[in-house]
Amino acid sequence: MSLFYKGNYSYKWLFVLFSFFLSSFCFAGGITLDSTRIIYPQENKQITTNIRNTSDISAFLVQTWIEDAQGNKVSDFISTPPLFTSAPKNENTIRLVYAGNNLPIDRESLFYFNVKAIPSIDRNELSDKNALILSAVTRIKLFVRPKGLKITPREAIKLIQFEKIGEREIKVFNDSPYYMTLTDLYSDEKELPSMMIAPFSDVEINTPIGFDLKRLKFSSINDFGGITPLMPATLK
């Protein structure tokens, strides 16, 4: 079975059960990435990112791959090495190379970078024991950003607009060339869910009863995974 957690990271925990009994040994991931999102300048032939093994004792078999915005594995965006062993306290450099068709030059394109960590086991130590092995998949956003976009990411938040379109429905517009992730959307004590809006697009969402759009404030997530200061919503 798999469990999904939402946030700056998305985690999938894949359980391999070697017996029907509760495990006396449980292995979990010690593999971490050096960022919560990756910005790939479109003019670059390649970039690198780092993966660390924070464990003092465990080695991991690490697999890396890239998916498109729909979650499909792609072959024209390469992460190398795609499979390697990370020893305890090691830091490994991953090279990301885009070798596909031309992407839009007036807006960002979205991909996802995936890292799967499978812990090593001592078969002799586990020979007479029940075991549950956990392999963790970390999935982060990978934005391909064209050179020369007319505004900066910091300015893009000013182009977010909100419009009331029904008794409890609102529409959120992103008129910038960037993927915008909005968070901390509060109007008094009422909150809207965090959302990501593609460039030059909009989304419709339902609001709680009595939600006052005129009092809405919100933040966004910047290139470093940090949260920007709250700002009042601009109404359309």
N, C-alpha and C positions, 0 to 999 in steps of 0.2 A: 504494500500500500504506500501511498505518498501523502505527505502533509505539506501545505504551501503556506508561507508567511510573506506578507506584503510589507514593503518599506523601501529604503534606498537599495537593499539587496532583496532578491527573491531566492529562497532556499527550498530544495526538494530533498527530502530524506527518504532514501530508498533502502528498504529493509530486506536483508537476505537472512532467512530463518533456517538454521541448520538442524533444529529439532523442535518439537512441540512444547518444550519446557522452557521456563524462564532462564535466561542466560546467566551464567556465572562470570562471563567476560563480556564487556561492552566496549567497542572501539568507536570513537567519534573523530571528527576532523580537527586537525591542527593547522590546516592550510588557510592562509589569509591573503587577500589582495592588497595592493598598496593604494587603492582608490575605490570609491564607491560608484564611479562612472568614468568613462574614457572619452576624451575628445580627440578625434582623428582628423587633423588638417587634410583636406581633400587633395591638396597639391603635393603632399608627402608620398613618397614611394613606400615608406614603412614607418612604423613607430614601435616602441617597446614599452612593456609594462612588467612589473615584478610580482612574483608570487613567493610568499614566505612560508616555511614550515616552522611553526612556533613551538612544536613539541620538542622536549628534551630527549625523548627516547624512541619515538616512533618514526619510521619512514613511511612514505605514502607513494602509491602509484597515482600520478596526476594525468588527467586527460583534459585537453582544451579544444573548444570548437566555437564557431560563431553561427548565430541564427539571424534570420531576417526579422522584420517587425511582426510577422505573423507566427513566429516561432519555428520556422522551417530551417533545417541545417542548410548552409550555403557552401558551395565549393569555390566560389570566386573571391571569398574573403578568407584568408588563410591565417591560422595561428600556428606558430612553429616554435618549439617542437610540439606536435599534437599529443605526444605520450612520452612521459619520462618519470623517473623515480626521484623524489625529493627526500634527501636524508635529513635527520634531525637538525634543526637550526639552520638549514640551508636557505639561501635565497636564489631563486631561479628567474632568469630573464626570458620573457616571451616576446617574440617578434610578430607583429600584426601587419599583414600585407594585403592591400586591396588590389585584385587583378581582374575585376569584372568590367562590365559595360560602364559607360559614362553615367554618372549620377547627376541629379539636378544641381545647377550652379547658383540658383537663387534662394536655396533653402537647405536646411540640414536633412540628412537621411539617417534613419534609425536602424541599428542592429543590436544584437545582444551577445556579449562575451560570456561563455560558460566555462567553469572550471569544476571538474569532478575529482574528488579525492577519495581514494580507496586505501585504507590502512593495511600495512603489512601485518602478518600474523606468524606466530611461532607454532607450526603444526604439532611439534612434539609436546609443547605446553598445553595444547588444546585437545590432544588425542583422546582423553577420557572425560572431557567436559562438554557441556552444552554451551553454544556460543551464538551471540547475536552480533553481526557485523554491520556497522552503519557506514554508508558512503554518502558524503555530502556534496551536493551540486550548488555552487554559487553562481548566480546569474546577474550580471550588471549591464546597464545601458551603455551602448557604444554609439556615439554620435559622430557621423562624418560631416565635417563643417567646411563648406566652400570658403575660399579666400575672397575678401572684398565685399562681404555683406554690408548693406548700407547702414545698419545700426549695430551697436555692440550688444552683447547679452545683458549687460546692466540696464541698457535703455529699453530692452524688449518688454520688460514688465509694465512699462508705461502704456503699451499698446494693448494690454488686456482690458477688455470691456465686458460689462454684464448688462443683460436686458431681461426684464420680466416679460414672459410670453404667455402666461396663464395664471390661474389662481395660485398654484403652488409650483409652477415650472419657471425656470430661468434658462437663458442661453448665455454661454460664456464664449467670447470671441478672442482668438489669438491672431492678430494681424501682423505678427512678426515672422521672420524667417527661421526662428528657433523653435525647437520642441520646448514647451514651457510646462514645468511641473509646479502646480499650485498646492499650497498646504496652509494649515492654520486658518481656514476660512471661517471666521466667526462674525456673527451679528448678535451682540449682547451675549447671552448664554447658549445660543443655538449655533450648531456647527454643521458645515457641509463637508463631504468626504474629499480627501486629496484627489487630485486628478492631473493627468498629463494630456496636453492638447497639442496636436501636430501643427506645424507651421501653416499659416493662412487658412485656418479651419475653425470650427466651433463645435461645442458639445452642448447638449441639453441635459439638465439634471432636475430632479425634484427637490423641493426644499421642505423643511419641517413646517408644521402649522404655525402661523403667526410670524414667519421669518420676514424680517425687515431688510430688504436689499439695500436701502439707503444707508444702513448702519454697518454694512459689511466691510470688514478689513481682512487682508490676506497677505501671505508671504509666498515666496517662490524658492526653489532650490537652485543654487548657483553651480558653476562648473566644478567646484571643489566638494560638492555634497553638503555645503553649509546652507543655512536658512537665512534669507534676507530679512531686514526689518519689516514689520507690519506696515502696510500702507492702505489707505481707503480705496474702495472700489470705484472705478470710473463707470458711470452708467451710460448706456448707449441711447 
